[in-house]
């Protein structure tokens, strides 16, 4: 129980503050909630839901185990993890913040990895996807896709370095998966969709709550610097927007690496499933954020690029996700899986 005192305290504080502010500043909170709903409807759900379904299906269908046998030598040497963990690492890098963590827990529940291995993976499989970093932060906020690419490379490199470092804390070599005949269940995709809907509700709920809180933070009677840091710590989208107007561009890598308290709250069910302390998550986010900032600082000097701050925040929740190559690829894969699922279902009936 001691492991979750911070988690319980943190959740209670956020919930209490939100409830109190709802009665003290109802108009401000409602305006923030409205923005949060817009973020979820126009950006988060279209960009994240396909990866949620795809990652769930990879584990549920057994495809992760099949692919894991091929990439076992790589994951064993780099991260001291079984091959099936490679799919979670990749999906964590391109899918967005909760995807990698959710897939890690699924691997643990299916017996592919141990709880210890899962806790190590949660220290580096939580990343902002390219659609957000390159599309929203780079193209929309900074008017430079090159800057977005540098930030994405920085955060991704820092996460991979952190993963390589964690292997030093686990001396036990993972076992290679046996060559088992994998039976594809035609209901796998249907179950993946249902479970992903539930996971999306958890993500969207915290986004809406922190969107309301951030709207109130803007009205706090505190200094401007304190308000800036509060917004950078609490939520990643608003934090990046705030950092882009007050700090050098490389500091956005720190915000992305930290990922914001809203994302941390989204991860609470996965932390609990693996028995990981909240303090360990925060420590790993600080380390990854610091390394991301250092890498970004170097890359921006090696590959300088001009950026211009996006002045109108009303349009920041817009088109980048609709033209994202990773999202489009995920949708194509899901379409193919849907056709396969229908074909298998028809075959079983016959």
C-alpha positions in Angstrom: 0.0 0.0 0.0 2.9 2.3 0.7 3.9 2.2 -3.0 0.7 4.0 -3.9 0.4 6.7 -1.3 1.8 9.3 -3.7 -0.6 8.1 -6.4 -3.6 8.2 -4.1 -2.6 11.6 -2.7 -1.9 13.0 -6.2 -5.3 11.8 -7.5 -7.1 13.1 -4.5 -5.5 16.6 -4.8 -6.2 16.9 -8.5 -9.9 15.8 -8.0 -10.4 18.1 -5.1 -8.9 21.1 -6.8 -10.9 20.5 -9.9 -14.2 20.1 -7.9 -13.5 23.3 -5.8 -12.5 25.4 -8.9 -15.6 24.2 -10.7 -17.8 26.0 -8.1 -15.4 29.0 -7.7 -14.7 29.6 -11.4 -17.4 27.7 -13.3 -17.2 29.8 -16.5 -13.5 29.4 -16.7 -13.6 25.7 -16.0 -16.3 25.2 -18.6 -14.3 27.1 -21.2 -11.3 24.8 -20.5 -13.5 21.7 -20.7 -14.9 22.8 -24.0 -11.3 23.1 -25.3 -10.5 19.7 -24.0 -13.4 18.2 -25.8 -12.3 19.9 -29.0 -8.8 18.5 -28.5 -10.1 14.9 -28.0 -12.6 15.1 -30.9 -10.4 16.7 -33.5 -6.9 15.5 -32.6 -6.5 12.8 -29.9 -9.0 10.3 -30.9 -8.2 10.4 -34.7 -4.5 10.1 -34.1 -4.4 7.7 -31.1 -7.3 5.3 -31.5 -5.9 3.5 -34.6 -2.6 2.8 -32.7 -4.6 1.7 -29.6 -6.4 -0.9 -31.7 -3.4 -2.0 -33.6 -1.2 -2.4 -30.5 -3.9 -4.4 -28.8 -4.4 -6.7 -31.8 -0.6 -7.3 -32.1 -0.6 -8.8 -28.6 -4.0 -10.5 -28.7 -3.5 -12.1 -32.1 0.0 -13.5 -31.2 1.7 -11.5 -34.0 4.0 -9.9 -31.4 5.3 -13.4 -30.4 5.9 -14.4 -34.0 7.8 -11.1 -34.7 9.6 -11.4 -31.4 11.3 -14.6 -32.4 12.9 -12.8 -35.4 14.1 -9.7 -33.5 15.1 -11.5 -30.2 18.8 -11.1 -30.8 18.4 -7.3 -31.2 16.2 -6.8 -28.1 18.3 -9.1 -26.0 21.5 -7.3 -26.8 20.2 -3.7 -26.6 17.7 -3.9 -23.8 18.0 -7.4 -22.2 14.4 -8.0 -23.1 12.5 -10.7 -25.0 11.8 -10.3 -28.7 8.0 -9.7 -28.1 9.0 -6.5 -26.2 10.3 -5.0 -29.5 6.8 -4.5 -30.8 5.8 -2.5 -27.7 9.0 -0.4 -28.0 8.3 0.4 -31.6 4.6 1.2 -31.0 5.6 3.3 -28.0 7.8 5.4 -30.2 5.3 6.0 -33.0 1.9 5.6 -31.4 1.9 8.2 -28.7 2.1 8.4 -24.9 -0.3 5.7 -23.6 0.2 3.1 -26.4 3.6 1.8 -25.3 2.6 1.5 -21.7 -0.7 -0.2 -22.5 1.0 -2.7 -24.7 3.7 -3.4 -22.1 1.0 -4.3 -19.5 -0.7 -6.6 -22.1 2.6 -8.4 -22.7 2.9 -8.9 -18.9 -0.7 -10.2 -18.6 -0.1 -12.6 -21.4 3.1 -13.9 -19.8 5.5 -12.6 -22.5 7.5 -10.5 -20.0 7.9 -10.3 -16.2 6.8 -7.5 -14.0 10.4 -6.4 -13.5 10.9 -6.2 -17.3 7.6 -4.4 -17.6 8.6 -1.7 -15.1 11.9 -1.2 -17.0 10.0 -0.8 -20.2 7.7 1.9 -18.7 10.7 4.0 -18.1 11.4 4.4 -21.8 8.3 3.2 -23.8 6.3 6.4 -23.1 6.9 8.8 -26.0 5.1 11.5 -28.0 4.4 10.2 -31.5 5.6 11.8 -34.7 2.2 13.1 -35.6 2.2 15.3 -32.5 5.8 16.3 -32.4 6.4 16.9 -36.1 2.9 17.9 -37.1 1.6 19.9 -34.2 4.7 21.1 -32.4 6.9 21.5 -35.4 4.6 22.5 -38.3 1.9 24.4 -36.4 3.5 25.8 -33.3 7.0 26.5 -34.7 6.2 26.8 -38.4 9.1 24.4 -39.1 8.7 20.7 -39.8 12.5 20.5 -39.6 12.4 21.7 -36.0 9.7 19.1 -35.2 11.8 16.4 -36.7 14.8 17.4 -34.6 12.6 17.4 -31.5 11.2 13.9 -32.4 14.7 12.5 -33.0 15.8 14.0 -29.7 13.1 12.5 -27.6 13.2 9.2 -29.4 17.0 8.9 -29.0 16.8 9.8 -25.3 14.2 7.1 -24.7 16.3 4.5 -26.5 19.4 5.5 -24.6 17.4 5.2 -21.3 16.3 1.7 -22.4 19.9 0.6 -23.0 20.9 2.0 -19.6 18.1 0.1 -17.8 19.6 -3.2 -19.0 22.4 -2.6 -16.5 19.9 -3.1 -13.7 18.7 -6.5 -14.9 21.4 -9.2 -15.0 19.0 -12.0 -15.9 19.0 -12.9 -19.6 15.5 -13.2 -21.2 14.5 -16.6 -22.6 13.8 -16.9 -26.3 10.2 -17.7 -27.1 9.3 -21.2 -28.2 8.2 -21.8 -31.7 4.5 -22.4 -31.0 1.8 -22.7 -33.6 -0.2 -19.5 -33.2 -4.0 -19.8 -33.7 -5.6 -16.6 -34.9 -9.0 -16.0 -33.3 -11.5 -14.2 -35.5 -12.8 -12.3 -32.4 -9.4 -10.7 -31.7 -10.0 -7.5 -33.6 -13.5 -7.1 -32.2 -12.1 -7.4 -28.6 -9.2 -5.0 -29.5 -11.7 -2.4 -30.6 -13.8 -2.7 -27.4 -10.8 -2.6 -25.1 -9.3 0.4 -27.0 -12.6 2.3 -26.6 -12.3 1.9 -22.8 -8.7 3.0 -22.8 -9.5 6.1 -24.9 -12.2 7.1 -22.4 -9.5 7.1 -19.7 -7.1 9.2 -21.9 -9.8 11.7 -22.9 -11.1 12.1 -19.3 -7.8 13.2 -18.0 -7.2 15.5 -21.0 -10.6 17.2 -20.3 -9.8 17.6 -16.6 -6.4 19.1 -17.1 -7.7 21.3 -19.9 -10.1 22.9 -17.4 -7.3 23.2 -14.8 -5.0 24.9 -17.2 -7.6 27.4 -18.1 -7.8 28.3 -14.4 -4.0 28.4 -14.0 -4.0 31.2 -16.6 -6.1 33.2 -14.1 -4.0 32.4 -11.0 -2.8 35.5 -9.1 0.8 34.4 -9.4 3.9 35.7 -11.3 4.1 35.1 -15.0 7.1 32.8 -14.6 5.3 30.6 -12.1 2.2 30.4 -14.4 4.5 29.4 -17.3 6.2 26.6 -15.4 2.8 25.3 -14.1 1.5 25.0 -17.6 4.6 23.3 -18.8 4.5 20.8 -16.0 0.8 19.9 -16.1 0.0 19.3 -19.8 2.2 18.6 -22.8 0.3 20.4 -25.6 -0.2 23.7 -23.6 3.2 23.2 -22.1 4.9 23.1 -25.6 2.9 26.1 -26.7 4.0 28.1 -23.6 7.6 27.0 -23.8 7.8 28.0 -27.5 7.0 31.6 -26.5 9.3 31.9 -23.5 12.3 29.6 -24.0 14.7 28.4 -26.6 13.3 25.7 -28.9 15.4 22.9 -27.3 13.4 23.4 -24.1 10.4 21.9 -25.9 12.2 18.6 -25.8 12.2 18.9 -22.0 8.4 19.3 -22.0 8.0 16.4 -24.4 10.2 14.2 -22.3 8.5 15.1 -19.1 5.1 14.6 -20.9 3.0 16.4 -18.3 0.9 15.4 -15.3 -2.1 14.7 -17.5 -0.2 11.9 -19.3 1.1 10.6 -15.9 -2.5 10.3 -14.7 -3.4 8.4 -17.9 -0.6 5.9 -17.0 -1.8 5.2 -13.5 -3.7 1.9 -14.3 -0.6 0.6 -16.1 1.7 1.5 -13.2 -0.6 -0.2 -10.8 -0.7 -3.4 -12.9 3.1 -3.7 -12.9 3.6 -2.5 -9.3 5.7 0.5 -10.4 6.0 3.5 -8.0 4.9 6.9 -9.2 8.2 8.4 -8.0 10.1 6.0 -10.4 7.9 7.2 -13.3 8.7 10.9 -12.4 12.4 10.1 -12.0 12.5 8.4 -15.4 10.6 11.3 -17.1 13.0 13.8 -15.7 16.0 11.8 -16.9 14.5 11.3 -20.4 13.5 15.0 -20.5 17.0 16.1 -19.6 18.7 13.9 -22.1 16.2 15.0 -24.8 17.0 18.6 -24.1 20.8 18.0 -24.3 20.4 16.1 -27.6 18.1 18.8 -29.0 20.5 21.5 -28.1 23.3 19.7 -30.0 21.2 19.0 -33.0 19.8 22.5 -33.3 23.4 23.7 -33.5 24.4 21.1 -36.0 21.3 21.7 -38.1 20.1 25.2 -37.5 16.6 26.2 -38.5 14.5 29.3 -38.1 11.2 29.0 -36.2 8.4 31.4 -35.7 6.0 31.1 -32.8 2.4 30.3 -33.8 0.5 33.3 -32.5 -3.1 32.1 -32.7 -3.7 29.2 -30.3 -7.3 28.8 -31.5 -6.1 26.9 -34.6 -3.5 24.7 -33.0 -5.9 21.8 -32.8 -6.2 21.1 -36.5 -5.1 19.4 -39.6 -1.7 17.8 -38.9 -3.3 14.6 -37.6 -5.5 14.2 -40.6 -2.4 14.0 -42.9 -0.2 12.0 -40.6 1.7 9.3 -42.4 1.9 7.0 -39.3 -1.9 7.4 -38.7 -2.6 6.7 -42.3 -0.4 3.6 -42.2 -2.1 2.4 -39.0 -5.5 2.8 -40.6 -4.5 0.8 -43.7 -3.2 -2.0 -41.4 -6.4 -2.0 -39.4 -8.5 -2.1 -42.6 -6.5 -5.2 -43.8 -7.0 -6.8 -40.3 -10.7 -6.0 -40.5 -11.0 -7.8 -43.8 -9.1 -10.8 -42.5 -11.3 -10.9 -39.4 -14.5 -10.9 -41.5 -13.1 -13.7 -43.7 -12.1 -15.8 -40.7 -15.6 -15.3 -39.2 -17.3 -16.4 -42.4 -15.0 -19.5 -42.6 -15.9 -20.5 -39.1 -19.6 -20.3 -39.9 -19.2 -22.5 -42.9 
